Amino acid sequence: MSDNTIYPPILDACCGGRQFWFDKENPNVLFADCRVMPDKVVGRGKDARTRRCLPDRVHDFRAMEYPDETFQMVVFDPPHLFLGENSFMAQSYGSLDRETWRVDLTRGFGECFRVLKNGGVLIFKWNECDVPLSEVLKCTSQKPLFGHPSGKAQKTHWCAFWKAQEEE
Ligand SMILES: C[S@@+](CC[C@H](N)C(=O)[O-])C[C@H]1O[C@@H](n2cnc3c(N)ncnc32)[C@H](O)[C@@H]1O
């Protein structure tokens, strides 16, 4: 796979509302997601929030169109909860499919590593409310270098992977 497009150095493979980005318009990042949602109020009463998902590029992280070894960094924060499609959380963060999540995330990891340059870094975020991190990490043969749990319940984990340089 090759094309002549000049891509920014960083890919956010499922950007959603870009909530964790300090600069949500960072020109060094290609913000991508499978859905487009203009400003929408989700939730009710005190839980009501305005959410949006306006990616630079619509794609499916299971089958991306970018050439091999395009990005210096890939950020992968896939849905992590089994939810009904119409739930407030699903509209904000997407939903994990109970039947296909292992295949979906295995393909997602595979694609993230394919489009990552050798020597590049993959940042993976996971919340283990429904699926433990140890199970999700079975979806890739790559091993994270280090990780960091966060949040009050310590259920959100940030992991950094490095795609080793290939031997000449
Ligand atoms: C946990 S949210 C990401 C939140 C985001 N990191 C933020 O800071 O706001 C997961 C996102 O993955 C997207 N998603 C789900 N399946 C996808 C797929 N197959 N390809 C690309 N994006 C997908 C959802 O639409 C959702 O926006």
The ligand as an SDF file (V2000), in Angstrom:
LIG
                    3D

 27 29  0  0  0  0  0  0  0  0999 V2000
  -13.1670    5.7750   24.0830 C   0  0  0  0  0  0  0  0  0  0  0  0
  -13.6990    6.6780   22.6840 S   0  0  0  0  0  0  0  0  0  0  0  0
  -12.3170    7.7310   22.3290 C   0  0  0  0  0  0  0  0  0  0  0  0
  -12.3040    8.9580   23.1990 C   0  0  0  0  0  0  0  0  0  0  0  0
  -11.1910    9.9360   22.8250 C   0  0  0  0  0  0  0  0  0  0  0  0
   -9.8730    9.3640   23.0500 N   0  0  0  0  0  0  0  0  0  0  0  0
  -11.2960   11.2640   23.5290 C   0  0  0  0  0  0  0  0  0  0  0  0
  -10.2600   11.7380   24.0600 O   0  0  0  0  0  0  0  0  0  0  0  0
  -12.3770   11.8630   23.5200 O   0  0  0  0  0  0  0  0  0  0  0  0
  -13.5910    5.4610   21.4260 C   0  0  0  0  0  0  0  0  0  0  0  0
  -13.8840    5.9710   20.0120 C   0  0  0  0  0  0  0  0  0  0  0  0
  -13.6410    4.8740   19.1160 O   0  0  0  0  0  0  0  0  0  0  0  0
  -14.4860    5.0630   18.0000 C   0  0  0  0  0  0  0  0  0  0  0  0
  -14.5600    3.7830   17.2580 N   0  0  0  0  0  0  0  0  0  0  0  0
  -15.2700    2.6750   17.5600 C   0  0  0  0  0  0  0  0  0  0  0  0
  -15.0530    1.7170   16.6420 N   0  0  0  0  0  0  0  0  0  0  0  0
  -14.1790    2.2380   15.7390 C   0  0  0  0  0  0  0  0  0  0  0  0
  -13.5890    1.7480   14.5480 C   0  0  0  0  0  0  0  0  0  0  0  0
  -13.8290    0.4910   14.1110 N   0  0  0  0  0  0  0  0  0  0  0  0
  -12.7660    2.5570   13.8490 N   0  0  0  0  0  0  0  0  0  0  0  0
  -12.4960    3.8170   14.2890 C   0  0  0  0  0  0  0  0  0  0  0  0
  -13.0330    4.3540   15.4090 N   0  0  0  0  0  0  0  0  0  0  0  0
  -13.8660    3.5690   16.1280 C   0  0  0  0  0  0  0  0  0  0  0  0
  -15.8010    5.4950   18.6250 C   0  0  0  0  0  0  0  0  0  0  0  0
  -16.6010    6.1460   17.6730 O   0  0  0  0  0  0  0  0  0  0  0  0
  -15.3150    6.4150   19.7530 C   0  0  0  0  0  0  0  0  0  0  0  0
  -15.3310    7.7650   19.3590 O   0  0  0  0  0  0  0  0  0  0  0  0
  1  2  1  0
  2  3  1  0
  2 10  1  0
  3  4  1  0
  4  5  1  0
  5  6  1  0
  5  7  1  0
  7  8  2  0
  7  9  1  0
 10 11  1  0
 11 12  1  0
 11 26  1  0
 12 13  1  0
 13 14  1  0
 13 24  1  0
 14 15  1  0
 14 23  1  0
 15 16  2  0
 16 17  1  0
 17 18  1  0
 17 23  2  0
 18 19  1  0
 18 20  2  0
 20 21  1  0
 21 22  2  0
 22 23  1  0
 24 25  1  0
 24 26  1  0
 26 27  1  0
M  CHG  2   2   1   9  -1
M  END
$$$$
